[in-house]
């Protein structure tokens, strides 16, 4: 079937009001839950084949997160879909006001390869919950997971409701020729620009979940050992292939050596004496990205920890790099791999200046017990979201919106924010016929003008 025909089938299905019943939406989501539970081992195997994830990591970072999302939606959807009363201005008396959440229509979800199950299913679940039809375009790099997504969703839905389209960039471009009602894209800023331009041709609203160089700041007032542990976890999870992973560390010069020592301890505690051989170290998605990451290390940089590479198995050991300059290749792009550059500072103001001189990052992590420094960084640096005294765990909250700012993204989701993302919030003013304020009508005189000024000021 041609992609335009698929789009039109979904448009007709939506226009026939087939997605509006909330109980039916919940039933579909419950079917997804049952399929995931029944096929958990197959999903984990697909994630192992694509990224080398252990069963535990696959569940913690993808399968379990999707099930948790389904539970949260199941608990809250009926409340979210109810008419929401809001206050009415006195100048509009007599009237009442409320909002209605309505679905956009046909949604295109374009998902990435680094968390191919989670970042396909979470937006898809919330688009269905909001009452839309969905065409999912997974990444062609995550071959096994994309094939399993196709099998799963084809068995649960007719393609005029939910469809999976696998293929390369040519297929993505063909999809983007259609006037979708909403586009949700997760990926690189470079591809995000293309999606945004294509969407603009149809005035299609978008959410762009992108990335960037997310800084991590460690001050002398931090719990240094715990900071090293949490930074190692956030950086080397999924071999650094996480959009909100700490991209580089700014550490106060006075504590650099101690921090590196702790970091080394935790890398070996996590991955053993020979990290490159650890079953817990994920692989790089493909040879193209493997070579790109290896080439980011400049001859002028100093390898403090790691640096080993296994080209056959596409693995790179957790690597820490010192003597990094702003102009080095490793600081010119998002690393998206298990390399951690170290930069030092003496004054927290210089750190903020450096961050603000560059594109706004998707995340920022600050390790300090000093409230003045916490307030300073939070007030003076713009970023999508982040943590104080932890890394990446902001993603685990249903109550925090997740999204970027500037080049790191547009729009946000998670929890109720996801429902709002995939819904148009329709505003209704319901006027009473029992009374009418005559002063709004022509012709105007001094008395009417006086009443207007009294009510509008």
C-alpha positions, 0 to 999 in steps of 0.5 A: 500500500502506498503511504498516501493511501495509508494516511488517507485510510487513517484520516477516514477512520478518524473522521468516522469518530472511531477513536473517540470512545474512552473505554475503547481506548483503554481496552486497546491500551490494555491489549498492548499491556497484555501483549508486552507481558506475554512477549517480554522475553522476545522484546528483551531479545530484540533489544539485546540483538540491537544494542546488547542490553541485558534482560535487566537493563532492557526491562529497567530502561524500556519494557518496565517504563512502557508498562509504567506509562500504561499503568499511569494512563489507565489510572488517569485517562478518564479524569484527563478527558473530562470537561475541565471547568475554568474561571470566567472573567467578571466582564463576561458575566453571566457565563461559565467557561470550560475546556475540552481535550480533543484529539488532533487526528492522524499522528506520525510518530518517528522514533530513534534507535537508542531506546527503540521500544520505549521511545516508540511505544510511549508516544504511541500509547499517549497518542492513542490515549488522546484519541488519535490514529497513529502511523509509527516510523521506527528507526531502521537501525534498530532492526530487530526491535522495529520488526517486533514492533511491526508484528505486535501492532499489526496483531493488535490493530487494523492499519487504519487505526495504528500502523507501523512503517519500516524503512530507511530515510527515503520512506521517512521523506515519503511519509512527511509529504502527507498533511499529518495532524501532528508529528512527534519526532525523536532524534538528532537536531539535524534530522529534526530541522528536516522534519520541522520544514516538512511539517511547516509546509502543511502547518502541522504542529510538532514535538521535536525531542532532540539532544545536545551537549548536556553539561554536568557540574561538580562543585567542591561542596558535593558528595564527591563519591556519590557524584562519581557513582551517579555520573558513571551510571548516567553516562555509561548506561546504554553505552552512553547512547542516551539523549540526556546522558552527561555529555561532559563534566565541569569539575572544580580544579581542586577536586579533579583528581579525587573525582577521577579516582572515584569514577575509575572505582565505579566504572570497574565496580559496574563493569569489572576488571575488563569493562570491554568484555562485560556483559553489562556494557552495551554495544554501539548500534552500528559500525558507522557510529562506532567509527564516529565515536572512536574518531572523536578522541583527539591526539592532544587529549589524554586518556585517563580511563578506558580507551579500549575498542572491540570492533568485532562486537562494536563495543567501546569501553567506558572512557574518560578523557582529560586535557579537553579544549572547547575547539576539540572534535569531542566538544563540537558535537553530541558524543552519544557514546561512552566517552566522558570529557573532563573540563576544570573550572575555578569560578562557577560564573565561568561555567555558566558563561561557557554553557550560555555561549553554546546551544541550549542543552537538553539536560543539565546536572549539578552536584552541590550542597551549596544552595547559592550555587544551585540557585545561580545555575538554575536561574542563569542557565537555560536547558530542557530539564535536569537534576541536582545531585543526580543524572538522567532520573528526571526521565522517570517522573510522570509529574515532570515534563520532558523536552528541550529548549532551543536546538535541543527540542520543541514541546514536552511530554510524559504523564499528563503532559503527553496527553496534552501534547496529543490533544487540542485543548478546545476553549468554550465560553457558555453564555447565559441567555437570562441576562445581557450586558448592554454596554458592549453593543453599539451605539456607544455613549459616555455611560457605556464607555465608563462601564467598559473602562470600569470592567476592563482595567 
